[in-house]
Amino acid sequence: MGASIQDVAERAGVSIATVSRTFTLPDKVLPETRKKVLEAARELDYTISRSASALKSGKSSRIAFLTGGELDSWYDSHVLAGLNSILHDEGYDIPLYAVSDVQERHAFFSDMSIKRNADAVMVVSFQISHTEADKLATTGIPLLGINTEPIPEFSATVGIDETSSMELVVNHLFNQGHRSIAYVCLDPDTESFKWNGRARLQAFLSSCSKLGNQVEPTVIHAPKNETRADYALSQLSRMNQPPTAVICMNDEYALPLIFCMQRSGWMVPRDMSVVGFDDSTYAREIGLTTIHQDPYEMGRSAATTLLGLLAGQEPSESVRIQPSFLAVRSTTAPPEH
């Protein structure tokens, strides 16, 4: 068995996403980084190429990885590693496509329906329109969603159960004695680019609603840029009666918020409990209470489903739910009265 993209990434000291981008979008990679990757690939005799059987069959042996986030993000890089652990040995390459707005997203699906230069498309962590999905459907190319809300046009989707995961968080805080809980997230109604945040926000509101008037929920819509933690803290500080706990849409929001709180003299969890989603890098070290999910296994699950679709098999589950659980750590505690 030849070297894999993961071997190259480890040799070069970069992420799998960076290796893939070096070969598919070299102008998006810093020259010194590109040089390290190419040297590692040369040393390991790694190349991205289509197999002879793929050329003969007319298949591209390419699986398009479409993301609206940062290609080097914790979540996307782990999903990509999981996909590659299955698809590499089957002869597939995974070119990465980052789309940052609606226009780029429209252009991708229009181009794909014309060029048909991939055997399948993976959409990761954001929503696409029915029109875009229909364009791809006319080509017969499978469309899979990872961490997306299922729509009929998807061949299959893989993700966690947002409702049950959020209920674990809300019930944990409620059982600790918290009666005023805030949720920090993007505003899904004002974002022109639809991230997969709507389901999680609705899960928060419905979980609180199930507890009747015993819990007062508050939603804080923070920007997705680097000011999000400062903005969220400023909104919390302005409240006459701040909540005793805050749930963040992901660890990427929760961890900076904790640092901002500590910098401003807030003690976590004495002054406020904080919960995240993902159980990403540093969550355990910081002691963040968070929903644990495994994007690597999510990628492997999606890859297995995809191989079946490419072989003409209907998936046993069109919506595959991956395990998640609440990792209770030191950032949550009963409120001090």
C-alpha positions in Angstrom: 0.0 0.0 0.0 1.4 3.4 -1.0 1.7 6.5 1.2 -1.6 8.2 2.1 -2.4 11.9 2.3 -2.3 11.5 6.1 1.3 10.2 5.9 2.3 13.3 3.9 0.5 15.6 6.4 2.4 14.1 9.3 5.7 14.2 7.5 5.2 17.9 6.5 3.8 18.9 9.9 0.6 20.3 8.4 -3.1 19.3 8.3 -4.6 16.9 5.7 -6.6 19.9 4.4 -3.4 21.8 3.7 -1.9 18.8 1.8 -5.1 18.5 -0.4 -5.1 22.2 -1.0 -1.5 22.2 -2.0 -2.3 19.8 -4.9 -5.7 21.2 -5.8 -5.5 24.9 -5.0 -1.7 25.6 -4.8 -2.1 29.4 -5.1 -4.0 29.3 -1.8 -1.0 27.9 0.1 1.9 29.8 1.4 5.1 29.1 -0.7 7.1 27.8 2.3 4.2 25.5 3.3 3.7 24.3 -0.3 7.4 23.5 -0.5 7.3 21.4 2.7 4.3 19.5 1.5 5.8 18.8 -1.9 9.1 17.7 -0.4 7.2 15.3 2.0 5.2 13.9 -0.9 8.3 13.4 -3.0 10.1 11.6 -0.1 7.1 9.3 0.4 6.5 8.9 -3.4 2.9 10.2 -3.0 1.0 11.5 -6.0 -2.5 12.5 -6.6 -3.6 10.8 -9.8 -6.5 8.9 -11.3 -6.1 5.1 -11.6 -6.1 3.5 -15.1 -9.4 1.7 -14.3 -11.0 5.1 -13.5 -9.8 6.6 -16.7 -11.1 3.6 -18.6 -14.5 3.8 -17.0 -14.8 7.5 -17.5 -15.0 8.2 -13.8 -13.0 11.0 -12.3 -12.1 9.2 -9.1 -12.7 12.5 -7.4 -15.0 13.2 -4.5 -15.6 17.0 -4.1 -15.5 18.2 -0.5 -17.5 21.4 -0.3 -17.3 23.5 2.8 -18.4 27.0 3.8 -15.9 27.2 6.7 -12.2 27.3 7.1 -10.5 24.4 5.4 -8.1 23.9 8.4 -10.9 24.0 11.0 -11.0 21.3 13.6 -14.3 19.8 12.4 -13.6 19.9 8.7 -10.1 18.5 9.0 -11.3 15.6 11.1 -14.2 14.8 8.7 -11.7 15.0 5.8 -9.3 12.6 7.6 -12.2 10.1 8.2 -13.3 10.3 4.5 -9.7 9.8 3.3 -9.1 6.8 5.6 -11.7 4.9 3.5 -11.7 6.6 0.1 -7.9 6.7 -0.4 -7.5 2.9 -0.5 -10.4 2.8 -3.0 -8.5 5.1 -5.4 -10.4 8.3 -4.7 -8.9 11.8 -4.4 -10.7 14.5 -2.4 -10.3 18.0 -3.8 -11.4 20.7 -1.5 -13.8 23.6 -2.4 -14.4 26.4 0.0 -17.4 28.7 -0.8 -17.8 31.8 1.3 -21.0 33.3 0.0 -24.2 32.4 -1.9 -22.7 33.5 -5.3 -19.7 31.1 -4.9 -22.1 28.3 -3.9 -24.4 28.9 -6.9 -21.3 28.9 -9.2 -20.0 25.6 -7.8 -23.2 23.7 -8.5 -23.6 25.4 -11.9 -20.1 24.4 -12.9 -20.4 20.9 -11.5 -23.6 20.3 -13.5 -21.7 21.2 -16.6 -18.2 19.8 -16.0 -19.2 16.7 -14.0 -15.6 16.5 -12.8 -16.4 14.6 -9.6 -18.1 11.3 -8.9 -19.8 12.7 -5.8 -20.2 15.9 -3.8 -19.9 16.1 0.0 -21.6 19.2 1.5 -20.2 19.9 5.0 -21.9 22.0 7.7 -24.1 24.3 5.7 -27.4 24.3 3.8 -27.9 24.3 0.0 -31.0 25.3 -1.9 -33.4 22.9 -3.6 -32.5 24.5 -6.9 -28.7 23.8 -6.4 -29.4 20.2 -5.4 -31.7 19.8 -8.4 -28.9 20.9 -10.7 -26.6 18.2 -9.4 -29.4 15.6 -9.5 -29.7 16.0 -13.2 -26.1 14.7 -13.5 -26.7 11.6 -11.5 -23.9 12.5 -9.1 -24.6 11.4 -5.5 -24.9 14.3 -3.1 -24.2 13.7 0.6 -24.6 16.0 3.5 -22.4 15.9 6.7 -23.7 17.9 9.6 -26.5 19.3 7.4 -30.3 19.4 7.8 -31.7 16.6 5.6 -33.5 17.6 2.4 -35.0 15.1 0.0 -32.4 16.0 -2.7 -29.6 14.6 -0.5 -28.7 11.0 -1.4 -27.9 10.5 2.3 -26.9 12.6 5.3 -24.7 11.9 8.4 -24.8 13.9 11.6 -25.7 13.9 15.3 -29.2 14.2 16.8 -29.3 17.9 17.5 -32.5 17.7 19.6 -31.4 15.0 22.0 -27.9 16.4 22.3 -29.2 19.9 23.2 -31.7 18.3 25.7 -28.7 16.7 27.4 -27.1 20.1 27.9 -30.3 21.9 29.0 -31.4 19.2 31.4 -27.9 19.0 32.9 -27.9 22.7 33.6 -31.5 22.6 34.9 -30.7 19.7 37.3 -27.8 21.8 38.6 -30.3 24.6 39.5 -29.9 26.9 36.5 -33.2 28.7 35.6 -31.9 31.4 33.3 -29.8 30.1 30.3 -28.4 32.0 27.4 -27.5 30.5 24.0 -24.8 32.2 21.8 -24.9 31.5 18.1 -25.0 33.0 14.6 -28.3 34.5 13.5 -29.6 32.0 10.9 -32.3 34.4 9.7 -29.9 37.3 8.8 -27.0 35.2 7.5 -27.2 35.2 3.7 -25.1 32.0 3.9 -27.1 29.3 5.7 -24.9 27.5 8.2 -26.2 24.5 9.9 -27.1 26.4 13.0 -30.9 26.6 12.7 -31.5 23.1 13.9 -29.3 23.6 17.0 -31.0 26.9 17.9 -34.4 25.3 17.5 -33.3 22.4 19.7 -32.3 24.9 22.4 -35.6 26.7 22.3 -37.6 23.5 22.3 -35.6 22.0 25.1 -36.2 25.0 27.3 -39.9 25.0 26.3 -40.3 21.4 27.5 -39.4 22.6 31.0 -42.3 25.1 30.9 -41.9 28.4 32.6 -39.2 27.0 34.9 -36.4 28.1 32.5 -36.0 31.6 31.0 -34.1 31.2 27.7 -32.1 34.1 26.1 -30.6 34.0 22.6 -27.5 36.1 21.8 -26.6 36.4 18.1 -22.9 36.9 17.8 -20.8 37.5 14.6 -18.7 34.6 13.3 -15.5 36.8 13.2 -12.9 37.1 15.9 -15.0 39.7 17.9 -17.7 37.1 18.8 -16.5 36.4 22.3 -16.2 40.1 23.2 -19.6 40.8 21.7 -21.2 37.9 23.6 -19.7 39.0 26.9 -20.8 42.6 26.3 -24.4 41.5 25.8 -24.3 39.3 28.9 -22.8 42.2 30.9 -25.5 44.6 29.9 -28.3 42.4 31.3 -29.9 43.6 34.5 -30.1 39.9 35.6 -27.5 38.0 33.6 -28.2 34.3 33.1 -26.3 31.8 35.3 -25.3 29.6 32.4 -24.5 30.1 28.7 -24.5 27.5 26.0 -22.4 28.2 22.9 -23.2 26.8 19.4 -19.8 25.2 19.3 -16.4 25.1 21.2 -15.1 27.7 18.8 -17.4 30.2 20.5 -17.2 28.7 24.0 -13.4 28.6 24.5 -12.7 32.3 23.6 -15.7 33.4 25.7 -14.2 31.7 28.7 -10.9 33.5 28.2 -12.8 36.9 27.8 -14.7 36.2 31.0 -11.5 35.5 32.9 -9.8 38.5 31.5 -12.8 40.7 32.7 -12.7 39.2 36.1 -15.6 36.7 35.7 -15.0 33.3 37.4 -16.2 30.3 35.5 -18.3 28.5 36.7 -18.8 30.5 39.9 -20.2 33.6 38.1 -21.5 31.7 35.1 -21.4 28.1 33.8 -20.3 27.7 30.1 -21.1 24.8 27.8 -19.9 24.1 24.2 -20.5 21.7 21.4 -18.0 19.4 19.6 -15.4 18.4 22.2 -12.7 19.9 20.0 -9.0 20.4 20.5 -8.2 21.9 24.0 -11.8 21.4 25.3 -10.6 18.6 27.6 -7.5 20.6 28.7 -9.6 23.7 29.5 -12.1 21.6 31.3 -15.0 22.6 29.0 -18.3 20.9 29.5 -19.4 20.1 26.0 -21.3 17.8 23.7 -18.8 15.2 22.3 -19.1 14.2 18.7 -16.6 12.4 16.5 -16.3 14.0 13.0 -13.6 11.5 12.0 -16.1 8.6 12.4 -18.7 10.8 10.7 -16.4 11.0 7.7 -15.8 7.3 7.7 -19.5 6.6 7.9 -20.2 9.0 5.0 -17.4 7.4 3.0 -18.9 3.9 3.5 -22.3 5.1 2.5 -20.9 6.8 -0.5 -19.1 3.7 -1.8 -22.4 1.9 -1.6 -24.1 4.6 -3.6 -21.4 4.6 -6.2 -21.9 0.8 -6.5 -25.5 1.4 -7.2 -26.8 0.4 -3.7 -29.5 2.2 -1.8 -28.3 3.3 1.6 -29.8 1.3 4.5 -30.3 4.7 6.3 -30.8 7.9 4.3 -30.3 9.8 7.5 -27.5 8.3 9.6 -27.3 9.5 13.2 -23.8 9.3 14.8 -23.4 8.9 18.6 -22.9 12.0 20.8 -22.8 12.4 24.6 -22.4 15.2 27.2 -18.8 15.4 28.6 -19.3 17.0 32.0 -16.2 18.9 33.1 -15.3 21.9 35.3 -17.0 24.8 33.5 -20.4 23.9 34.8 -21.6 23.9 38.4 -24.7 24.8 40.4 -25.3 28.6 40.5 -24.3 30.5 43.6 -27.3 32.2 45.1 
